[in-house]
């Protein structure tokens, strides 16, 4: 059976508090029981030894100097009668001889200890489930000449039951348990109170952290007390203030960067349009042969760079609209086959030489912004033709939940260290490589266009060779009928 530990902090604190209380009660009860048990047994033992000595001192003078076994038996019988409530049984041995009397449970160890000594010995034993106290007491007599006590050779052995003392000890154990159980029950109240006192600041910290996560960076907590939790609360407030200040600075810098990019793109748009018009006119002269060869090459180079710069400016303006949150969708129900074939026709990509399409036969209709999906497909297919090997495969499937479009090429694929960054803006796998034909923003713009449709755009490598880009567009809910 597996022990299931409580997961919450409150039950853990309560359980820990109860365990400490139970352990403290157990240790206290154990020490109290040990001391009380020793005190009860020692008191009984000393009292029994004292009473036995008094009886021996009272009856021993009546013995003859050379007592016979009959005298010893009579002596033992008188001691038994004098036991009173003790109820002991005694036996007498002379010079290590046999025991004479009713005490027949004396062991060899006790007899050996009292054989040559003049000191009282005792031991506690368990016989047939009944605890008993065994006493061995040498009998001495007083010399009439010098008054000194000398051994008489007699040893009195007594056996008395400790059943009453065991009952007292059992009652003590019962009382200890009876007191420990209510103590544990009452310990729940301070445990819950302590857990509440400890967890209240923790709950406040959790609530404040959730508010900060949701954007309320001005959240602060009141610092109460001077303990560790108060120090933690103060540290939290300092952290929140730092986060709020850094967030405001980052937002300001981000807004300035967006405004700068948008302003630069807007200011470049007009002169680039004029330059494009001029370069178009010069292109005609360069292609017609009216210009010298060197001048014609320079004109064509300038014209090509101007077109690239114009594309980059347009891409930067599009990115600025995404960053500013001003990009909107113009949804319409269109045919999936029509969207894909229109993209191919506008770019002049031929089937099946350059592009192979695998489309559903039922030609599902999708609700999308056709212009933005055209930008996505044009970028993916153009990259596949530019970096891969023709023909590029465009495969589309439709499910009740979403439309999936895959664009796969037969090129070398995407290096594993580059794969996580292919959608980053202006990312270059090799900083020293020559400038690419595109603006470096195509995949970033494609990702933003797909995200506007609540879809996803992912990149991966095929098992054999080549790269595959997957566009997943979930079906939006049907518009409500105004009628």
N, C-alpha and C positions, 0 to 999 in steps of 0.2 A: 504494500500500500504506500503510495507516494504522498509525502507530506506537502500540502499546498500552503505556502506562506502568503500572508496578506500582502497585497500590492500597494494599497493606498498608504500614504504617510500617516494618516490618523490612526488606522488600525495597527500599524507598526508601532507607533508611539504608545498606544494603549497596551498592546501586547508586551512591549519592552517594560513599561511601568509595572504591569502585573507580574512579569517574570522577576523583576527586581524585588517587588513586594513579597512575592512567594518565596524567593530565595532568602530574603532577610528573615521572613517569618520561620522558614525551615531551619535556618542556622540558629536563630534565637531559641526555637523550640528544642533543637538538638542539644544545644549547650545547656539550656535549662533542665532538660530531661537528664542529661549526664550528671549535672551537679546534684539535682534532687535525688537521683537514683543512688549516687555515691553517699549522699548524706543519710538517706533512709537506711541503706545497708550498713553503713559505718555506725550509725546510732544504734541499730538493732544489735550489731555485733558487739560493740562496747558494753551495751547494757546487759547482754546475755553473759559476757565474760565476767562483768562485775557481779551479777547475781550469782553465777556459779561459784565464783571465788568466795563470796560471802557464805554460801551454803557449805562449801568445803571447809572453810575456816571454823564454821559453827559445829560441823559434825566430825571432822577429822580428829579432834582431841579425844573423842570417845573410843577411838580404835585402840586395841592393845598394841604394845610395842612390836609384837611379832604376830600380825593378824593372819588368821587362817582364811581359806577360801570362803568359808561360811561368813566370817566377819566382813570380808570384802563384798560378798553378795548382799548382806544386810546394809552395808554402807551405801552401795549403789541403789538399793531399793529406797532408802531414806532420801537420797538425792532426787530420785524420780518423783517421790511424793512432794518434795519441797519445790518442784519446778513451777507449780502454780499455773498461770496462764501461758508460760513458756512452752509447757508440754514437752520438755526434752526427755531424752532417754540416755542413760549413762551406763558406763562400764568402767571397771577398774582393772588396771594391770600392775603387777608387782615385779620389778626388776626385769622388765621386758617379757614377762610370762604371758600366758593366754588372757584374753579379756573375760572378765566376770561381770555380767550384768545384761541389760537389755539392749545396749547399743552394739549392734553387730555389723555396722556399715563403715567401720573405721578402716581406712586404707593403709597400706604399708608405708606410704610416704609420710603420713602424719605420725605414725608410730615411730618411724626412724628419726623424725625431727625431734620428738620429745623423749627419746630413750635416754640420752645422756645430758640433757639440758635441764635448766631450771626456769625456762621461759615458756610462757603460754603461746601455743601455735593454733592457727585456725585456717580453714579453707572452706570455700563455697563450692558445692557440687550440685549436679543435676541427676536425680535418681527417679526413674519412672515418671518423668514429667513433673516432678515436684522439686523445687530448689531447696537445698538444705545447707545448714551451717554446721560444720564439724569443728569441735574445739578439743584441743589436747592441753591439759593443765597439770603440770607436775605438783605433787603435794609436798610441802616443806614443813619442818617442825622447828621449834625454837629451842636452842640449847640452853639448859638451865645455868650452865657455867658462865658463858659470855653473852648470852642473849642473841647470838647470831642464828640466822635461819639456815638450815642444812637440808639437803634432799633426803626424802624418806624412802625413795625407791618406788613410791606409788605414783601412778599417773591416772588421772581421771579423764575419761573421754566422754563428751556429750554430743548428741545429735539432736538438732531442733529444726523444725520446718520453717521455711521462709515464705510459705504460701500467702500469708497475710500481707507481707511486704510486697510480694509480686502483685497482689490485687491493688495495693496502693499505687504501685508504679503504673499498672495498666490504667487505673483511674486517672493518673496524671497525664498519660499519653492521650487518653480520650478527651480530657479537658483541653490539652494543647491543640488537638485537631479541631475541637469544637470552637476554640477561639481563633484558629487560623482561617477557617472557612469564612466566617463573617468579616474577618479582616480583609481577605481578598475581595469579598463582595463590596465592602466599603471602599476598597482601593480603586474601584472602577470610577467612582465620582471624581476624586482628584486627578485620576489619569485623563479622563475626558476634559476636565478643566484645564489641565496642563497642555493637552494636545490642542485645545482651542486657542490658548494663549500663544502657543508656538506657531500654529498654522494660520492664524489670522494675518500676520504680516506676510506670510508666504502666499496666501490667496490674494492679498492686495498686490503683491509683486507680480503674480501671474496675470491678474486683470490689467494692471498697468502695462505689462509687456504685450498683452493682446491688443490694447489700444494703440500702442506705438506701432505694432505690426500692421494694424489697419490704417495707419497714417496720422494718428493723433500724436505728433511728436512733442506737443507741449504738455504731455501728461507728466505730473509730478506727484509724489507721495509725501505725506506729513511724517516727519521724523519724530518718533515718540520714544523716550527713554535714552539710555546710554549703553545698552548691551550690544551684543554682536549683531542682532537683527536690526537694531537702529543704525549701526555702521553699514550694514548691507543696504538698507534703504537709502542712506545718504550717498553711498557709492552708485546706486541705481539712478538717483536723481542727477548726479554728476554725469553719468554715462548718457542719460536721456538728453541733458543739455548739450553735451558734445555732439551727439547724433543730430539733434535739431540744428545746431549751428553748421555742422558739416553738410547736412542735407540742403540747407538754404544756400550755402556757398556753391554746392554742386549744381543745384537747380539754376542758380544765377549764371554760372559758367556755361551750363548746357544751353540755357536760353540764348546767351550771347553767341555761342558757337552756331546754333541753329539760325539765329538772325543774321550772323555774318555770312554763313553759307548761302542763305536765301538772298541776301542783298547782293552778294558778289555774283551769284548766278543770274539774278535779274538784271544787274548792270551790264553783264557780259552778253546778255541775250541780244540786245539791239545791235551793238557793233559786230557781233558775230554774224548776225543775219545780213548785215551790209557786206561784210567780208565774204560770206558765202556767195552772195550775188556776184561780187566782183570776180571771185575765183571761178565761178561757173562760166563767166564770159571769157576769162583767160584760158580756161580748159579748152574751149572751142578753138581758140587761136593756137594753143599748144598742140592739139590733136590734128589741126588742119595743116600744120607744117609752116605756118606763116612766121613762127618765131624761131630764132636760132636754137639748136639742140640743147645747149647748156641752159638757156633761158626757159625752154619748154620743160626740161626736167625740174628746174627750180619751181616753176609755176605748178606743175603737177604735185610736187612734194608739199608746197604750201597749201594747195587745195585739199590734199588728203589730210594734212594736220588740222586744217580749219574745220573739216567735217568731223574729225574725231573730237576736237574741242567743243564743237556745237553739240555733239551727242553727250559728252560729259556734262556740259552745262544743263542740258535737259534732264539728265539722270540726277544731277545734284538738286535741281528744283523738285523733281519727283520725290527724292529722299527727304527733302525739307518738308514737303506736304505730309509725308508719313510721320515724320518726327513731330510735326505740329498738330497731328491728329485731324487734319483738314481733308484727308483723302476719304472720299465717299464712294459707295458702290451704286451703280445703276443696273439693277438686276432685271433680267428679262429671261423668258423661257425660250431657249434655243436648242437646236439639234446638236448633239455631241459630234456627229460626223461632220456637220457643216462647220462647226468651230475649228476642228482640226484641219480639214481640207482648205478652208479659207486662209489659215495661217501658212500652209504650204504654197498656195497659189500666189499670195501677196509677195512672198520671198523668192518665188521662182524655183522652189525645190521640186525636183522631179521624182515621180514614183514609177517604178521601184528602184531606179538607179541610185538615188540619194536617200530616199526615205521609204521605208516599208511600213504600212499601217495595218494593224490588226484590231478591228473595231467590232463591237457587238452588232449582230445582224438585225436586232430589233431597233437599232438607232434610238436610244433613250433620249428624252429631252431633259435638259438640266437648267436650273435657274441660277444664272451667274451673270457677272459683268463681262460681256464678251470681249470688250477691249482689253481688260486687264488679263483675262485668261489667254488672249492672243499674245500679249507681251510675255507671259510666262512661257508659253510653248515655243515662241520664237527664240527666246534666250536659251532654253534647254536644247532645242534641236540645233541651233546655230553653234553652241558650244560643242555638242557632240560631233558635228561635221568638221569643226575646226580642230579639235583635239583628238578625235577618234578616227575611225576608219569607216567610210561609207560601205554599205547603206546603214542608216540609223533606223532602229525599230521603234515605232510609236504604238504601244499596246494599251488599249482601254478596256476596262471591265466595269460593269455596273451591278450594284447590289441594292436591296431596298434601303440600305443605310447610307451609301456613299458611292461616288464615282472615283475610280482609281485610274490614273494615267501614268504609264511608265515610258520613259525615254531612255533607250539603251544603245550604246555604241560598241564597236569592236576594237577599240583602241587599247592602250597599255593600262588603262584604269587610273585610279587616283591613289597616290602613295598613302600609306596608312597614317603617317604623321601629318598629312595635309588634310585628310578627310574631315576631321572635326572643325576645320576653319574655312571650308569652301564657301560658306554663306556669309563670311565676314566681309565688311566693306574694305576695298583696296587691299585685300590680303594677297601676299605673294609668297609662294612656297620657297622661292630663292630670291633674296633681296638683290642679288647681283645680276639677275636675268634681264634680258632686253624688255623694253616696254611692250605690253600686249596690245592687241588690236582694239580690245574693248576698253571701257572706262573703268573696269574693276568694280562696278556697282550692279552689274546685271543680275547676278544671283541674289544679291541683297534685295533688289527691287522685286524680283520674282518671289522671294520669301514673303515680303510684306504684302504683295498682292494676294498670295494664297492665304495668308493669315487674315486678311480682310474678309475672306469667305469662310472663316472659322475652320480652315483646312490646314494641312501639313505638307511640307516639302522636305524630303529626305534624300540623302545621297549614300550610295553603297557601291561596292565592287561585285561584279558577277563572279561565280565560282571559277569559270574558265578564264575569261579575260574580258576587259571592258568595264565601263562604269554604267550605272543605272540611276536615274533620278525618278523618284516616285512622288506624284501629286495626288493627294487624297482630298476630295471635296465632298463634305457631307451634304446630303439633301436638306435644304432649308425647309421649314414648315410651309405648307401651302398658304397663300394669302387668304385672309378672310373675305367672304363674299359680302360686299357692302349692302346687298339687298337683305 
